[in-house]
Amino acid sequence: MEARQSNSGTSRASHYTDEIPSRRRPRRGYLQDRSRRQRKSSWTGEGRYDSITKFLLHFPSDVLLETLCYMASRLRADIILMRMKKGLRGKIAEVMVRANQRDGIKLDVRVMVLGDIGAGKSTLIGVLTSGRPDNGKGRARSTVCFHKHERYTGRTSSIYHHIVGFNSQGKITNHEIFSNSWAQIIDLSTKIVTFIDIGGAEKYAKLIIYGLCSLYPDYVLLVVSASNGVTKNTEDKISLAFQFKVPLVVVMTHCDVATNDQVETTEEALRYLLKRYQKYPIGVRDVTDVVESSRWLKENVTPLFKISSTNVASLEHFITFLNLLPVKDDWSSKKMLSSEFFISDIFEVEGKSIIGGTVIKGVVRKQHPLYLGPGVRGDFM
């Protein structure tokens, strides 16, 4: 590899490496693109070559990925090969370049988990955070439920936050530690996916609306049981997600215990509902579907996954999708605006009030004075 790089121009690779950060999505820490061999296309658009593409086209196909890895290493980043397929001539490799930097601002994607009672929302989160399959008796759910009555009844009664960390190579960092410590997970991760788990009963409708308004989720993950089908409660949650203009991801669980007829009936019902809202459902079956659905999720595409929490292998495409899931809003564009902090929680610790919420504009620093409001007359004090 060293001989090939030196003969092909390691110094030129170092020179063109400096151009890559300017093409990275601002403050999002990654670059997703195609590298094609012997075909007219570039990172900046179809039909013309830019300087980096012209340089890469000098390499044989078997050396191209090695050269990309070398260029990424100089940027303290890692290459994730998402897929490779045959082109008109040669091969097309689609890769993601993610910064391998633990310090500083992390990529944080917020996903609100909604679904009917018994759909398997908490069980799915428990499998993702622990890396162990469920035994069908609530083992995975017990790892994320905090109250005894929730473990006994299997029903979530409040809002819970759970995080899943990904390193620069796309591996879940939760499985590398013995305890579910947020500090350790964040320290080992370059991307964080925060799951907001809310009870599925109809009486929690106000709580769901509160979460959609105040917790600023990037996406809604709708969990539907293939054996129970689409209920009126499920339809209401789909309607809420689209009314608040939050992109939707659908996961069908219990596919191992449901019959083929039940799975097909549930899928047809979901497709019918989504098309009513001018959405285009995509059944995810391979890596190509994963990449395309993550790319067009903000448009009219709604990915549909079929999984089983008792079989971790069935979660492979879904985990890859979470790793590729981009941040919906570009918060860096709002950094220079006047500071605005939305308060969603107030805690009392040792007689002192601690507020929690989201910085939706500007930057809040230590000893930074803020006005509280609005009051009855709309004023701030």
C-alpha positions as CSV (number, residue, x, y, z in Angstrom):
1,M,0.0,0.0,0.0
2,E,2.8,2.4,0.8
3,A,4.5,1.7,-2.6
4,R,1.3,2.3,-4.5
5,Q,0.6,5.5,-2.7
6,S,4.1,6.9,-3.3
7,N,4.0,6.0,-7.0
8,S,0.5,7.5,-7.4
9,G,1.4,10.7,-5.7
10,T,1.1,10.8,-1.9
11,S,2.0,14.5,-2.0
12,R,-0.9,15.2,-4.4
13,A,-3.3,13.2,-2.1
14,S,-2.2,15.4,0.8
15,H,-2.8,18.5,-1.3
16,Y,-6.3,17.6,-2.4
17,T,-7.2,16.5,1.1
18,D,-7.3,20.1,2.1
19,E,-10.3,20.6,-0.2
20,I,-12.5,18.0,1.5
21,P,-13.5,20.0,4.6
22,S,-15.0,22.8,2.5
23,R,-17.4,20.2,1.0
24,R,-18.5,18.7,4.3
25,R,-22.0,19.6,5.5
26,P,-21.5,22.6,7.8
27,R,-21.1,21.6,11.5
28,R,-22.6,18.1,10.8
29,G,-19.3,16.2,10.9
30,Y,-19.7,14.0,7.8
31,L,-19.4,13.9,4.0
32,Q,-21.5,11.5,2.0
33,D,-20.6,11.0,-1.7
34,R,-20.0,8.7,-4.6
35,S,-16.5,7.9,-6.0
36,R,-16.8,6.5,-9.5
37,R,-14.1,5.0,-11.6
38,Q,-14.0,5.8,-15.3
39,R,-17.3,7.6,-15.5
40,K,-18.3,11.2,-15.9
41,S,-19.4,12.4,-12.5
42,S,-18.0,14.3,-9.6
43,W,-18.6,15.3,-6.0
44,T,-19.9,18.7,-7.2
45,G,-22.3,17.5,-9.9
46,E,-23.0,15.1,-12.7
47,G,-21.4,15.6,-16.1
48,R,-18.2,17.4,-15.2
49,Y,-15.0,16.8,-13.4
50,D,-13.6,18.8,-10.5
51,S,-10.0,18.8,-9.3
52,I,-10.4,16.0,-6.7
53,T,-12.3,13.7,-9.0
54,K,-9.7,14.1,-11.8
55,F,-7.0,13.2,-9.3
56,L,-8.9,10.1,-8.0
57,L,-9.6,8.8,-11.6
58,H,-5.8,8.2,-12.0
59,F,-6.0,5.4,-9.5
60,P,-7.0,1.8,-10.3
61,S,-10.2,0.6,-8.8
62,D,-8.5,-1.6,-6.2
63,V,-6.3,1.3,-5.0
64,L,-9.1,4.0,-5.0
65,L,-10.6,3.1,-1.6
66,E,-7.1,2.8,0.0
67,T,-6.3,6.3,-1.3
68,L,-9.6,7.6,0.2
69,C,-8.8,6.0,3.5
70,Y,-5.3,7.6,3.4
71,M,-6.9,11.1,2.7
72,A,-9.5,10.6,5.4
73,S,-6.8,9.6,8.0
74,R,-5.0,12.9,7.4
75,L,-8.3,14.7,8.3
76,R,-8.7,12.6,11.5
77,A,-11.7,10.9,9.9
78,D,-12.8,7.4,9.0
79,I,-14.3,6.0,5.8
80,I,-17.5,4.0,6.0
81,L,-18.2,1.9,2.8
82,M,-22.0,2.1,2.5
83,R,-22.4,0.2,-0.8
84,M,-20.6,-0.8,-4.0
85,K,-22.2,-1.7,-7.3
86,K,-21.2,-2.1,-11.0
87,G,-21.3,1.0,-13.2
88,L,-21.3,1.3,-16.9
89,R,-17.5,0.9,-16.7
90,G,-15.9,-0.2,-13.5
91,K,-17.5,0.0,-10.0
92,I,-19.3,2.7,-8.0
93,A,-18.4,2.9,-4.4
94,E,-20.5,5.1,-2.1
95,V,-18.8,6.1,1.1
96,M,-19.3,8.3,4.1
97,V,-16.4,10.3,5.7
98,R,-17.0,10.9,9.4
99,A,-14.8,12.9,11.6
100,N,-13.0,10.8,14.2
101,Q,-13.1,13.4,17.0
102,R,-14.5,12.7,20.4
103,D,-14.1,16.2,21.8
104,G,-16.3,19.1,20.8
105,I,-19.9,19.2,19.5
106,K,-21.4,15.8,18.7
107,L,-23.9,14.9,16.0
108,D,-27.1,14.6,17.9
109,V,-30.2,13.2,16.2
110,R,-33.5,13.2,18.3
111,V,-36.0,10.5,17.5
112,M,-39.4,10.4,19.2
113,V,-40.7,6.8,19.4
114,L,-44.5,6.5,19.1
115,G,-46.8,3.5,18.7
116,D,-49.8,1.7,20.1
117,I,-49.8,-0.2,23.4
118,G,-47.8,-3.4,23.2
119,A,-46.2,-2.5,19.9
120,G,-42.7,-3.1,21.3
121,K,-41.3,0.5,21.6
122,S,-39.4,0.1,24.8
123,T,-38.4,-3.4,23.9
124,L,-36.8,-2.1,20.7
125,I,-34.9,0.6,22.5
126,G,-33.7,-2.0,25.1
127,V,-32.3,-4.2,22.3
128,L,-30.5,-1.3,20.7
129,T,-29.0,0.0,23.9
130,S,-28.0,-3.4,25.3
131,G,-27.1,-5.3,22.1
132,R,-28.9,-8.4,23.4
133,P,-32.1,-9.9,21.9
134,D,-35.3,-10.0,23.8
135,N,-36.4,-13.3,25.3
136,G,-40.0,-12.7,24.6
137,K,-40.7,-12.2,28.3
138,G,-39.7,-8.5,28.7
139,R,-36.0,-8.8,29.4
140,A,-35.0,-6.0,27.0
141,R,-37.8,-3.8,28.2
142,S,-36.7,-4.2,31.8
143,T,-33.3,-2.5,31.0
144,V,-34.9,0.8,30.0
145,C,-38.0,0.9,32.4
146,F,-37.3,2.8,35.6
147,H,-40.4,2.1,37.6
148,K,-41.5,-1.3,39.0
149,H,-45.0,-1.0,37.7
150,E,-43.7,-0.4,34.2
151,R,-41.7,-3.6,34.3
152,Y,-44.7,-5.5,35.6
153,T,-47.3,-4.1,33.2
154,G,-45.1,-3.4,30.2
155,R,-46.5,0.0,29.7
156,T,-44.5,3.3,29.8
157,S,-46.2,6.0,31.9
158,S,-43.9,9.0,31.3
159,I,-41.3,10.5,29.0
160,Y,-37.9,8.8,29.0
161,H,-34.7,9.7,27.1
162,H,-32.3,6.9,26.0
163,I,-29.2,7.4,23.9
164,V,-27.4,5.2,21.4
165,G,-23.9,6.2,20.4
166,F,-22.1,5.5,17.1
167,N,-18.3,5.8,16.6
168,S,-16.7,7.1,13.4
169,Q,-16.8,3.5,12.0
170,G,-20.5,3.2,12.5
171,K,-20.4,0.8,15.4
172,I,-22.7,1.2,18.5
173,T,-20.6,2.3,21.4
174,N,-23.2,1.2,24.1
175,H,-22.1,-2.4,23.6
176,E,-18.5,-1.6,24.4
177,I,-19.1,-0.7,28.1
178,F,-20.6,-2.6,31.0
179,S,-22.8,0.1,32.4
180,N,-25.3,2.3,30.5
181,S,-23.5,5.4,31.5
182,W,-24.3,8.4,29.3
183,A,-20.9,10.0,30.0
184,Q,-19.0,7.0,28.8
185,I,-21.2,6.6,25.7
186,I,-20.9,10.2,24.7
187,D,-17.1,10.1,25.3
188,L,-16.7,7.1,23.0
189,S,-19.1,8.4,20.3
190,T,-19.0,10.8,17.4
191,K,-22.7,10.6,16.8
192,I,-25.6,10.4,19.3
193,V,-29.1,9.2,18.6
194,T,-31.5,10.3,21.4
195,F,-34.7,8.2,21.6
196,I,-37.6,9.9,23.3
197,D,-39.9,7.1,24.6
198,I,-43.5,8.0,25.3
199,G,-46.4,5.8,26.4
200,G,-48.7,4.5,23.7
201,A,-52.1,4.7,25.4
202,E,-54.6,7.2,24.1
203,K,-54.7,9.0,27.5
204,Y,-51.1,10.2,26.8
205,A,-52.1,12.1,23.7
206,K,-51.5,15.5,25.4
207,L,-48.1,14.2,26.5
208,I,-47.2,13.3,22.9
209,I,-48.3,16.8,21.7
210,Y,-46.1,18.3,24.4
211,G,-43.2,16.3,23.3
212,L,-43.6,17.2,19.6
213,C,-43.8,20.9,20.6
214,S,-41.1,21.3,23.2
215,L,-38.6,18.5,22.7
216,Y,-37.8,19.4,19.1
217,P,-37.5,15.8,17.6
218,D,-35.8,15.5,14.3
219,Y,-37.8,12.4,13.4
220,V,-40.7,10.3,14.6
221,L,-40.2,6.5,14.8
222,L,-43.6,4.8,14.5
223,V,-43.6,1.3,15.9
224,V,-46.4,-1.0,14.7
225,S,-47.0,-4.6,15.7
226,A,-47.4,-6.8,12.7
227,S,-49.7,-9.1,14.7
228,N,-52.0,-6.4,16.0
229,G,-52.2,-4.4,12.8
230,V,-52.9,-0.7,12.3
231,T,-55.3,0.6,14.9
232,K,-57.2,3.9,15.3
233,N,-54.5,4.9,17.8
234,T,-51.8,4.3,15.2
235,E,-53.6,6.4,12.7
236,D,-53.8,9.3,15.1
237,K,-50.1,9.2,15.8
238,I,-49.3,9.2,12.0
239,S,-51.6,12.2,11.7
240,L,-49.9,14.0,14.5
241,A,-46.4,13.5,13.1
242,F,-47.4,14.9,9.7
243,Q,-49.4,17.8,11.2
244,F,-46.2,18.9,13.1
245,K,-44.2,18.3,9.9
246,V,-41.8,15.8,11.4
247,P,-40.4,13.2,9.0
248,L,-41.7,9.7,9.8
249,V,-39.9,6.3,9.9
250,V,-42.0,3.1,10.3
251,V,-40.9,-0.1,12.0
252,M,-43.0,-3.3,12.0
253,T,-42.2,-5.5,15.0
254,H,-43.3,-9.0,16.0
255,C,-42.7,-10.2,12.4
256,D,-41.4,-13.5,13.9
257,V,-44.7,-14.4,15.6
258,A,-47.1,-12.9,13.1
259,T,-48.3,-14.9,10.1
260,N,-47.5,-14.0,6.5
261,D,-51.1,-12.8,6.0
262,Q,-50.9,-10.5,9.1
263,V,-47.6,-9.0,7.9
264,E,-49.0,-8.3,4.4
265,T,-52.2,-6.9,5.7
266,T,-50.4,-4.6,8.1
267,E,-48.0,-3.4,5.4
268,E,-50.8,-2.7,3.0
269,A,-52.7,-0.7,5.6
270,L,-49.6,1.3,6.4
271,R,-48.9,2.0,2.7
272,Y,-52.5,3.1,2.2
273,L,-52.3,5.5,5.2
274,L,-49.0,7.0,4.1
275,K,-50.2,7.6,0.5
276,R,-53.2,9.5,1.9
277,Y,-50.6,12.1,3.2
278,Q,-48.8,12.1,-0.2
279,K,-45.9,10.0,1.2
280,Y,-44.0,7.4,-0.7
281,P,-43.4,4.3,1.4
282,I,-40.2,2.3,0.7
283,G,-39.9,-1.3,2.0
284,V,-36.3,-1.6,3.2
285,R,-34.8,-4.9,2.0
286,D,-31.1,-4.2,1.3
287,V,-28.4,-1.7,1.8
288,T,-29.4,0.3,-1.3
289,D,-32.8,0.9,0.2
290,V,-31.2,2.0,3.4
291,V,-28.9,4.6,1.7
292,E,-31.6,6.0,-0.5
293,S,-34.3,6.2,2.2
294,S,-31.9,8.0,4.6
295,R,-31.0,10.5,1.8
296,W,-34.6,11.3,0.8
297,L,-36.3,11.0,4.2
298,K,-36.9,14.8,4.5
299,E,-38.8,14.7,1.2
300,N,-41.9,12.5,0.6
301,V,-40.2,9.2,1.4
302,T,-41.1,7.1,4.4
303,P,-38.9,4.0,5.0
304,L,-40.6,0.8,6.3
305,F,-38.6,-1.7,8.2
306,K,-39.6,-5.3,9.2
307,I,-37.8,-6.5,12.4
308,S,-38.0,-8.8,15.3
309,S,-36.6,-7.8,18.7
310,T,-35.8,-11.5,19.5
311,N,-33.5,-11.6,16.5
312,V,-30.7,-9.0,16.5
313,A,-29.7,-9.9,12.9
314,S,-33.0,-8.5,11.7
315,L,-32.0,-5.1,13.0
316,E,-28.9,-4.8,10.9
317,H,-30.4,-2.6,8.2
318,F,-32.2,-0.5,10.8
319,I,-29.0,0.1,12.8
320,T,-27.2,1.1,9.5
321,F,-30.1,3.5,8.8
322,L,-29.7,5.1,12.3
323,N,-26.0,5.6,11.6
324,L,-26.7,7.3,8.3
325,L,-29.6,9.4,9.6
326,P,-28.7,13.1,9.2
327,V,-29.6,16.0,11.5
328,K,-32.8,17.6,10.3
329,D,-31.9,21.2,11.1
330,D,-28.7,23.1,10.6
331,W,-28.2,24.6,14.0
332,S,-25.0,26.3,13.0
333,S,-26.9,28.8,10.9
334,K,-28.7,30.0,14.0
335,K,-25.5,30.4,16.1
336,M,-25.1,34.1,15.4
337,L,-28.7,35.0,16.3
338,S,-29.8,36.3,19.7
339,S,-29.9,33.6,22.3
340,E,-33.2,31.8,22.9
341,F,-33.6,28.9,25.4
342,F,-36.9,27.0,25.5
343,I,-37.6,25.6,29.0
344,S,-39.2,22.2,29.0
345,D,-38.4,20.9,32.5
346,I,-37.8,22.4,36.0
347,F,-36.2,20.3,38.7
348,E,-35.7,21.0,42.4
349,V,-32.4,19.8,43.8
350,E,-31.4,20.7,47.4
351,G,-33.7,23.7,47.4
352,K,-32.3,25.0,44.1
353,S,-34.3,25.2,40.8
354,I,-32.6,23.7,37.8
355,I,-34.1,24.2,34.4
356,G,-33.8,22.0,31.4
357,G,-34.6,22.6,27.7
358,T,-33.2,23.3,24.3
359,V,-31.2,26.2,22.9
360,I,-33.1,26.9,19.7
361,K,-31.1,30.1,18.7
362,G,-27.8,31.6,19.6
363,V,-25.3,30.4,22.2
364,V,-25.8,30.2,26.0
365,R,-22.6,30.5,28.1
366,K,-21.8,30.5,31.8
367,Q,-22.9,33.7,33.6
368,H,-24.9,34.7,30.5
369,P,-27.9,36.9,31.5
370,L,-31.2,35.9,30.0
371,Y,-34.7,37.4,30.2
372,L,-37.6,35.1,31.3
373,G,-41.0,35.3,29.6
374,P,-43.3,35.9,27.9
375,G,-45.6,37.0,30.7
376,V,-49.3,37.6,30.5
377,R,-48.8,40.8,28.5
378,G,-46.1,39.2,26.4
379,D,-43.2,41.0,28.1
380,F,-39.9,39.5,29.4
381,M,-38.3,40.2,32.8
